[in-house]
């Protein structure tokens, strides 16, 4: 090769740049000691201290299931739901036979609907809402302290687990892109990765004498799962607001983990096992093929378009990130999973439907005097508002619906597959059954694109049905197509507002 390969940090160049920046900063301080000596930014303080240059490994590791003596743990709330889903999808992509227990700590906002959906993805999940003894001791005087709250320290609950050889603590904003096996190797050492990204190096804390560790990936040995360890960590959380080290004080759980690990046996793991997306973009040219974990610290790719309307208060246009990396991988794995689950839950096509069919959006419509008594009845569940405040965690049938369905059975109920984790809890009378339509964000095309845009005659068929606003229009379109394909003589009712 005649030039340096693309996608590798030029270490000698980065080292020279860091030394030059430190020299210039010291010269400025000497020239203006009173002005600069007391008002240094954290990044400047780090530059003046010792620097740790993280290593990377370049060996291929074959992923092997960690087994039942390793447990995974993460923390999430409703805002981090898609991040958690992406984490699980990527773990299962790397470990198709993954069997380890996985604990999800939450604050109560991860409701029953989201828990059911996540459990569809991986059944060995346990959702826990702890009530830690230190919660009342957390400071709440500043907006940032209130934002961090209990959730910001919940991953310390990992030390309360018992009976495992290893506990692997993972942030919910990670993607697993390669083997994690070295993180559960046979050793009594803790394992963590130095914190870098904005810079190619990690600052060394003058308090701990170790590089500042990133708390996004921490591997805990079973020998540390003790009441003594938990009590010590609880005390560190209670005193977290007290100044300890300027390089650590701005963090929440990362601060207390660094303080806890200061005197513990510790292996500094290669950057491959917790690579900040900023490092990936700035120093690896976006090339992630050597990495096992990409950490989306900073702005979260799922908290902006196309997943939610962007919140101006959370937008950081100058932040170094790569939302396309996250979106491409997440959407690819999400689509594969949703299609697979749909085909597993609804493997058979709609059976033949000879004779007339009737459509309605409420079962009460079938009881009206002018409604024909003959024919197959099809209820289109297209409006979540009929379930009022109970949607989507614990929906209940509106008054009279269950009785009306029982009176007109047999009846087929149609709804978007995306709503299945909510609707599965509803009781059905004898003779009623669900049929799901594969209407899923972000894969369903808009119905108003027309036949060409929808690709309704694509080879193979069985793809995503279109969506519309309101949903009833798209549901009726898809149901009519299926009924006609199944041989319905005629399809009466709806067309579209309400029935």
Secondary structure, 3 states (H helix, E strand, C coil): CCCCCCCCCCHHHHHHHHHHHHHHHHHHHHHCHHHHCCCCCHHHHHHHCCEECCCCCCCCCCCCCCCCCEEEEEECCHHHHHHHHHHHHHHHHHCCCCCCEEEEECCCCCCHHHHHHHHHHCCCEEEECCCCCCHHHCCCCCHHHHHHCHHHHHHHHHHHCCCCCEEEEECCCEEECCCCHHHHCCCCCEEEEECCCCCCCEEECCCCCCECEEEEEEEEEHHHCCHHHHHHHHHHHHCCCCCCCCCCCCCCHHHHHHHHHCCCCEEECCHHHCEEHHHHHHHCCCCCCCCCEEECCCCCHHHCCCCCCCCHHHCCCCCCCCHHHHHHHHHHHHHHHHHHHHHHHCCCCCCCCCCEEEEECCHHHHHCCCCCCCCEEEEECCCHHHHHHHCCCCCCCCCCHHHHHHHHCCEEEEEEHHHHHHHCCCCCCCCEEEEEECCCCCCCCEHHHHHHHHCCCCCCCCCCCCECCCHHHHHHHHHHHHHHHCCCCEEECCCCCCC
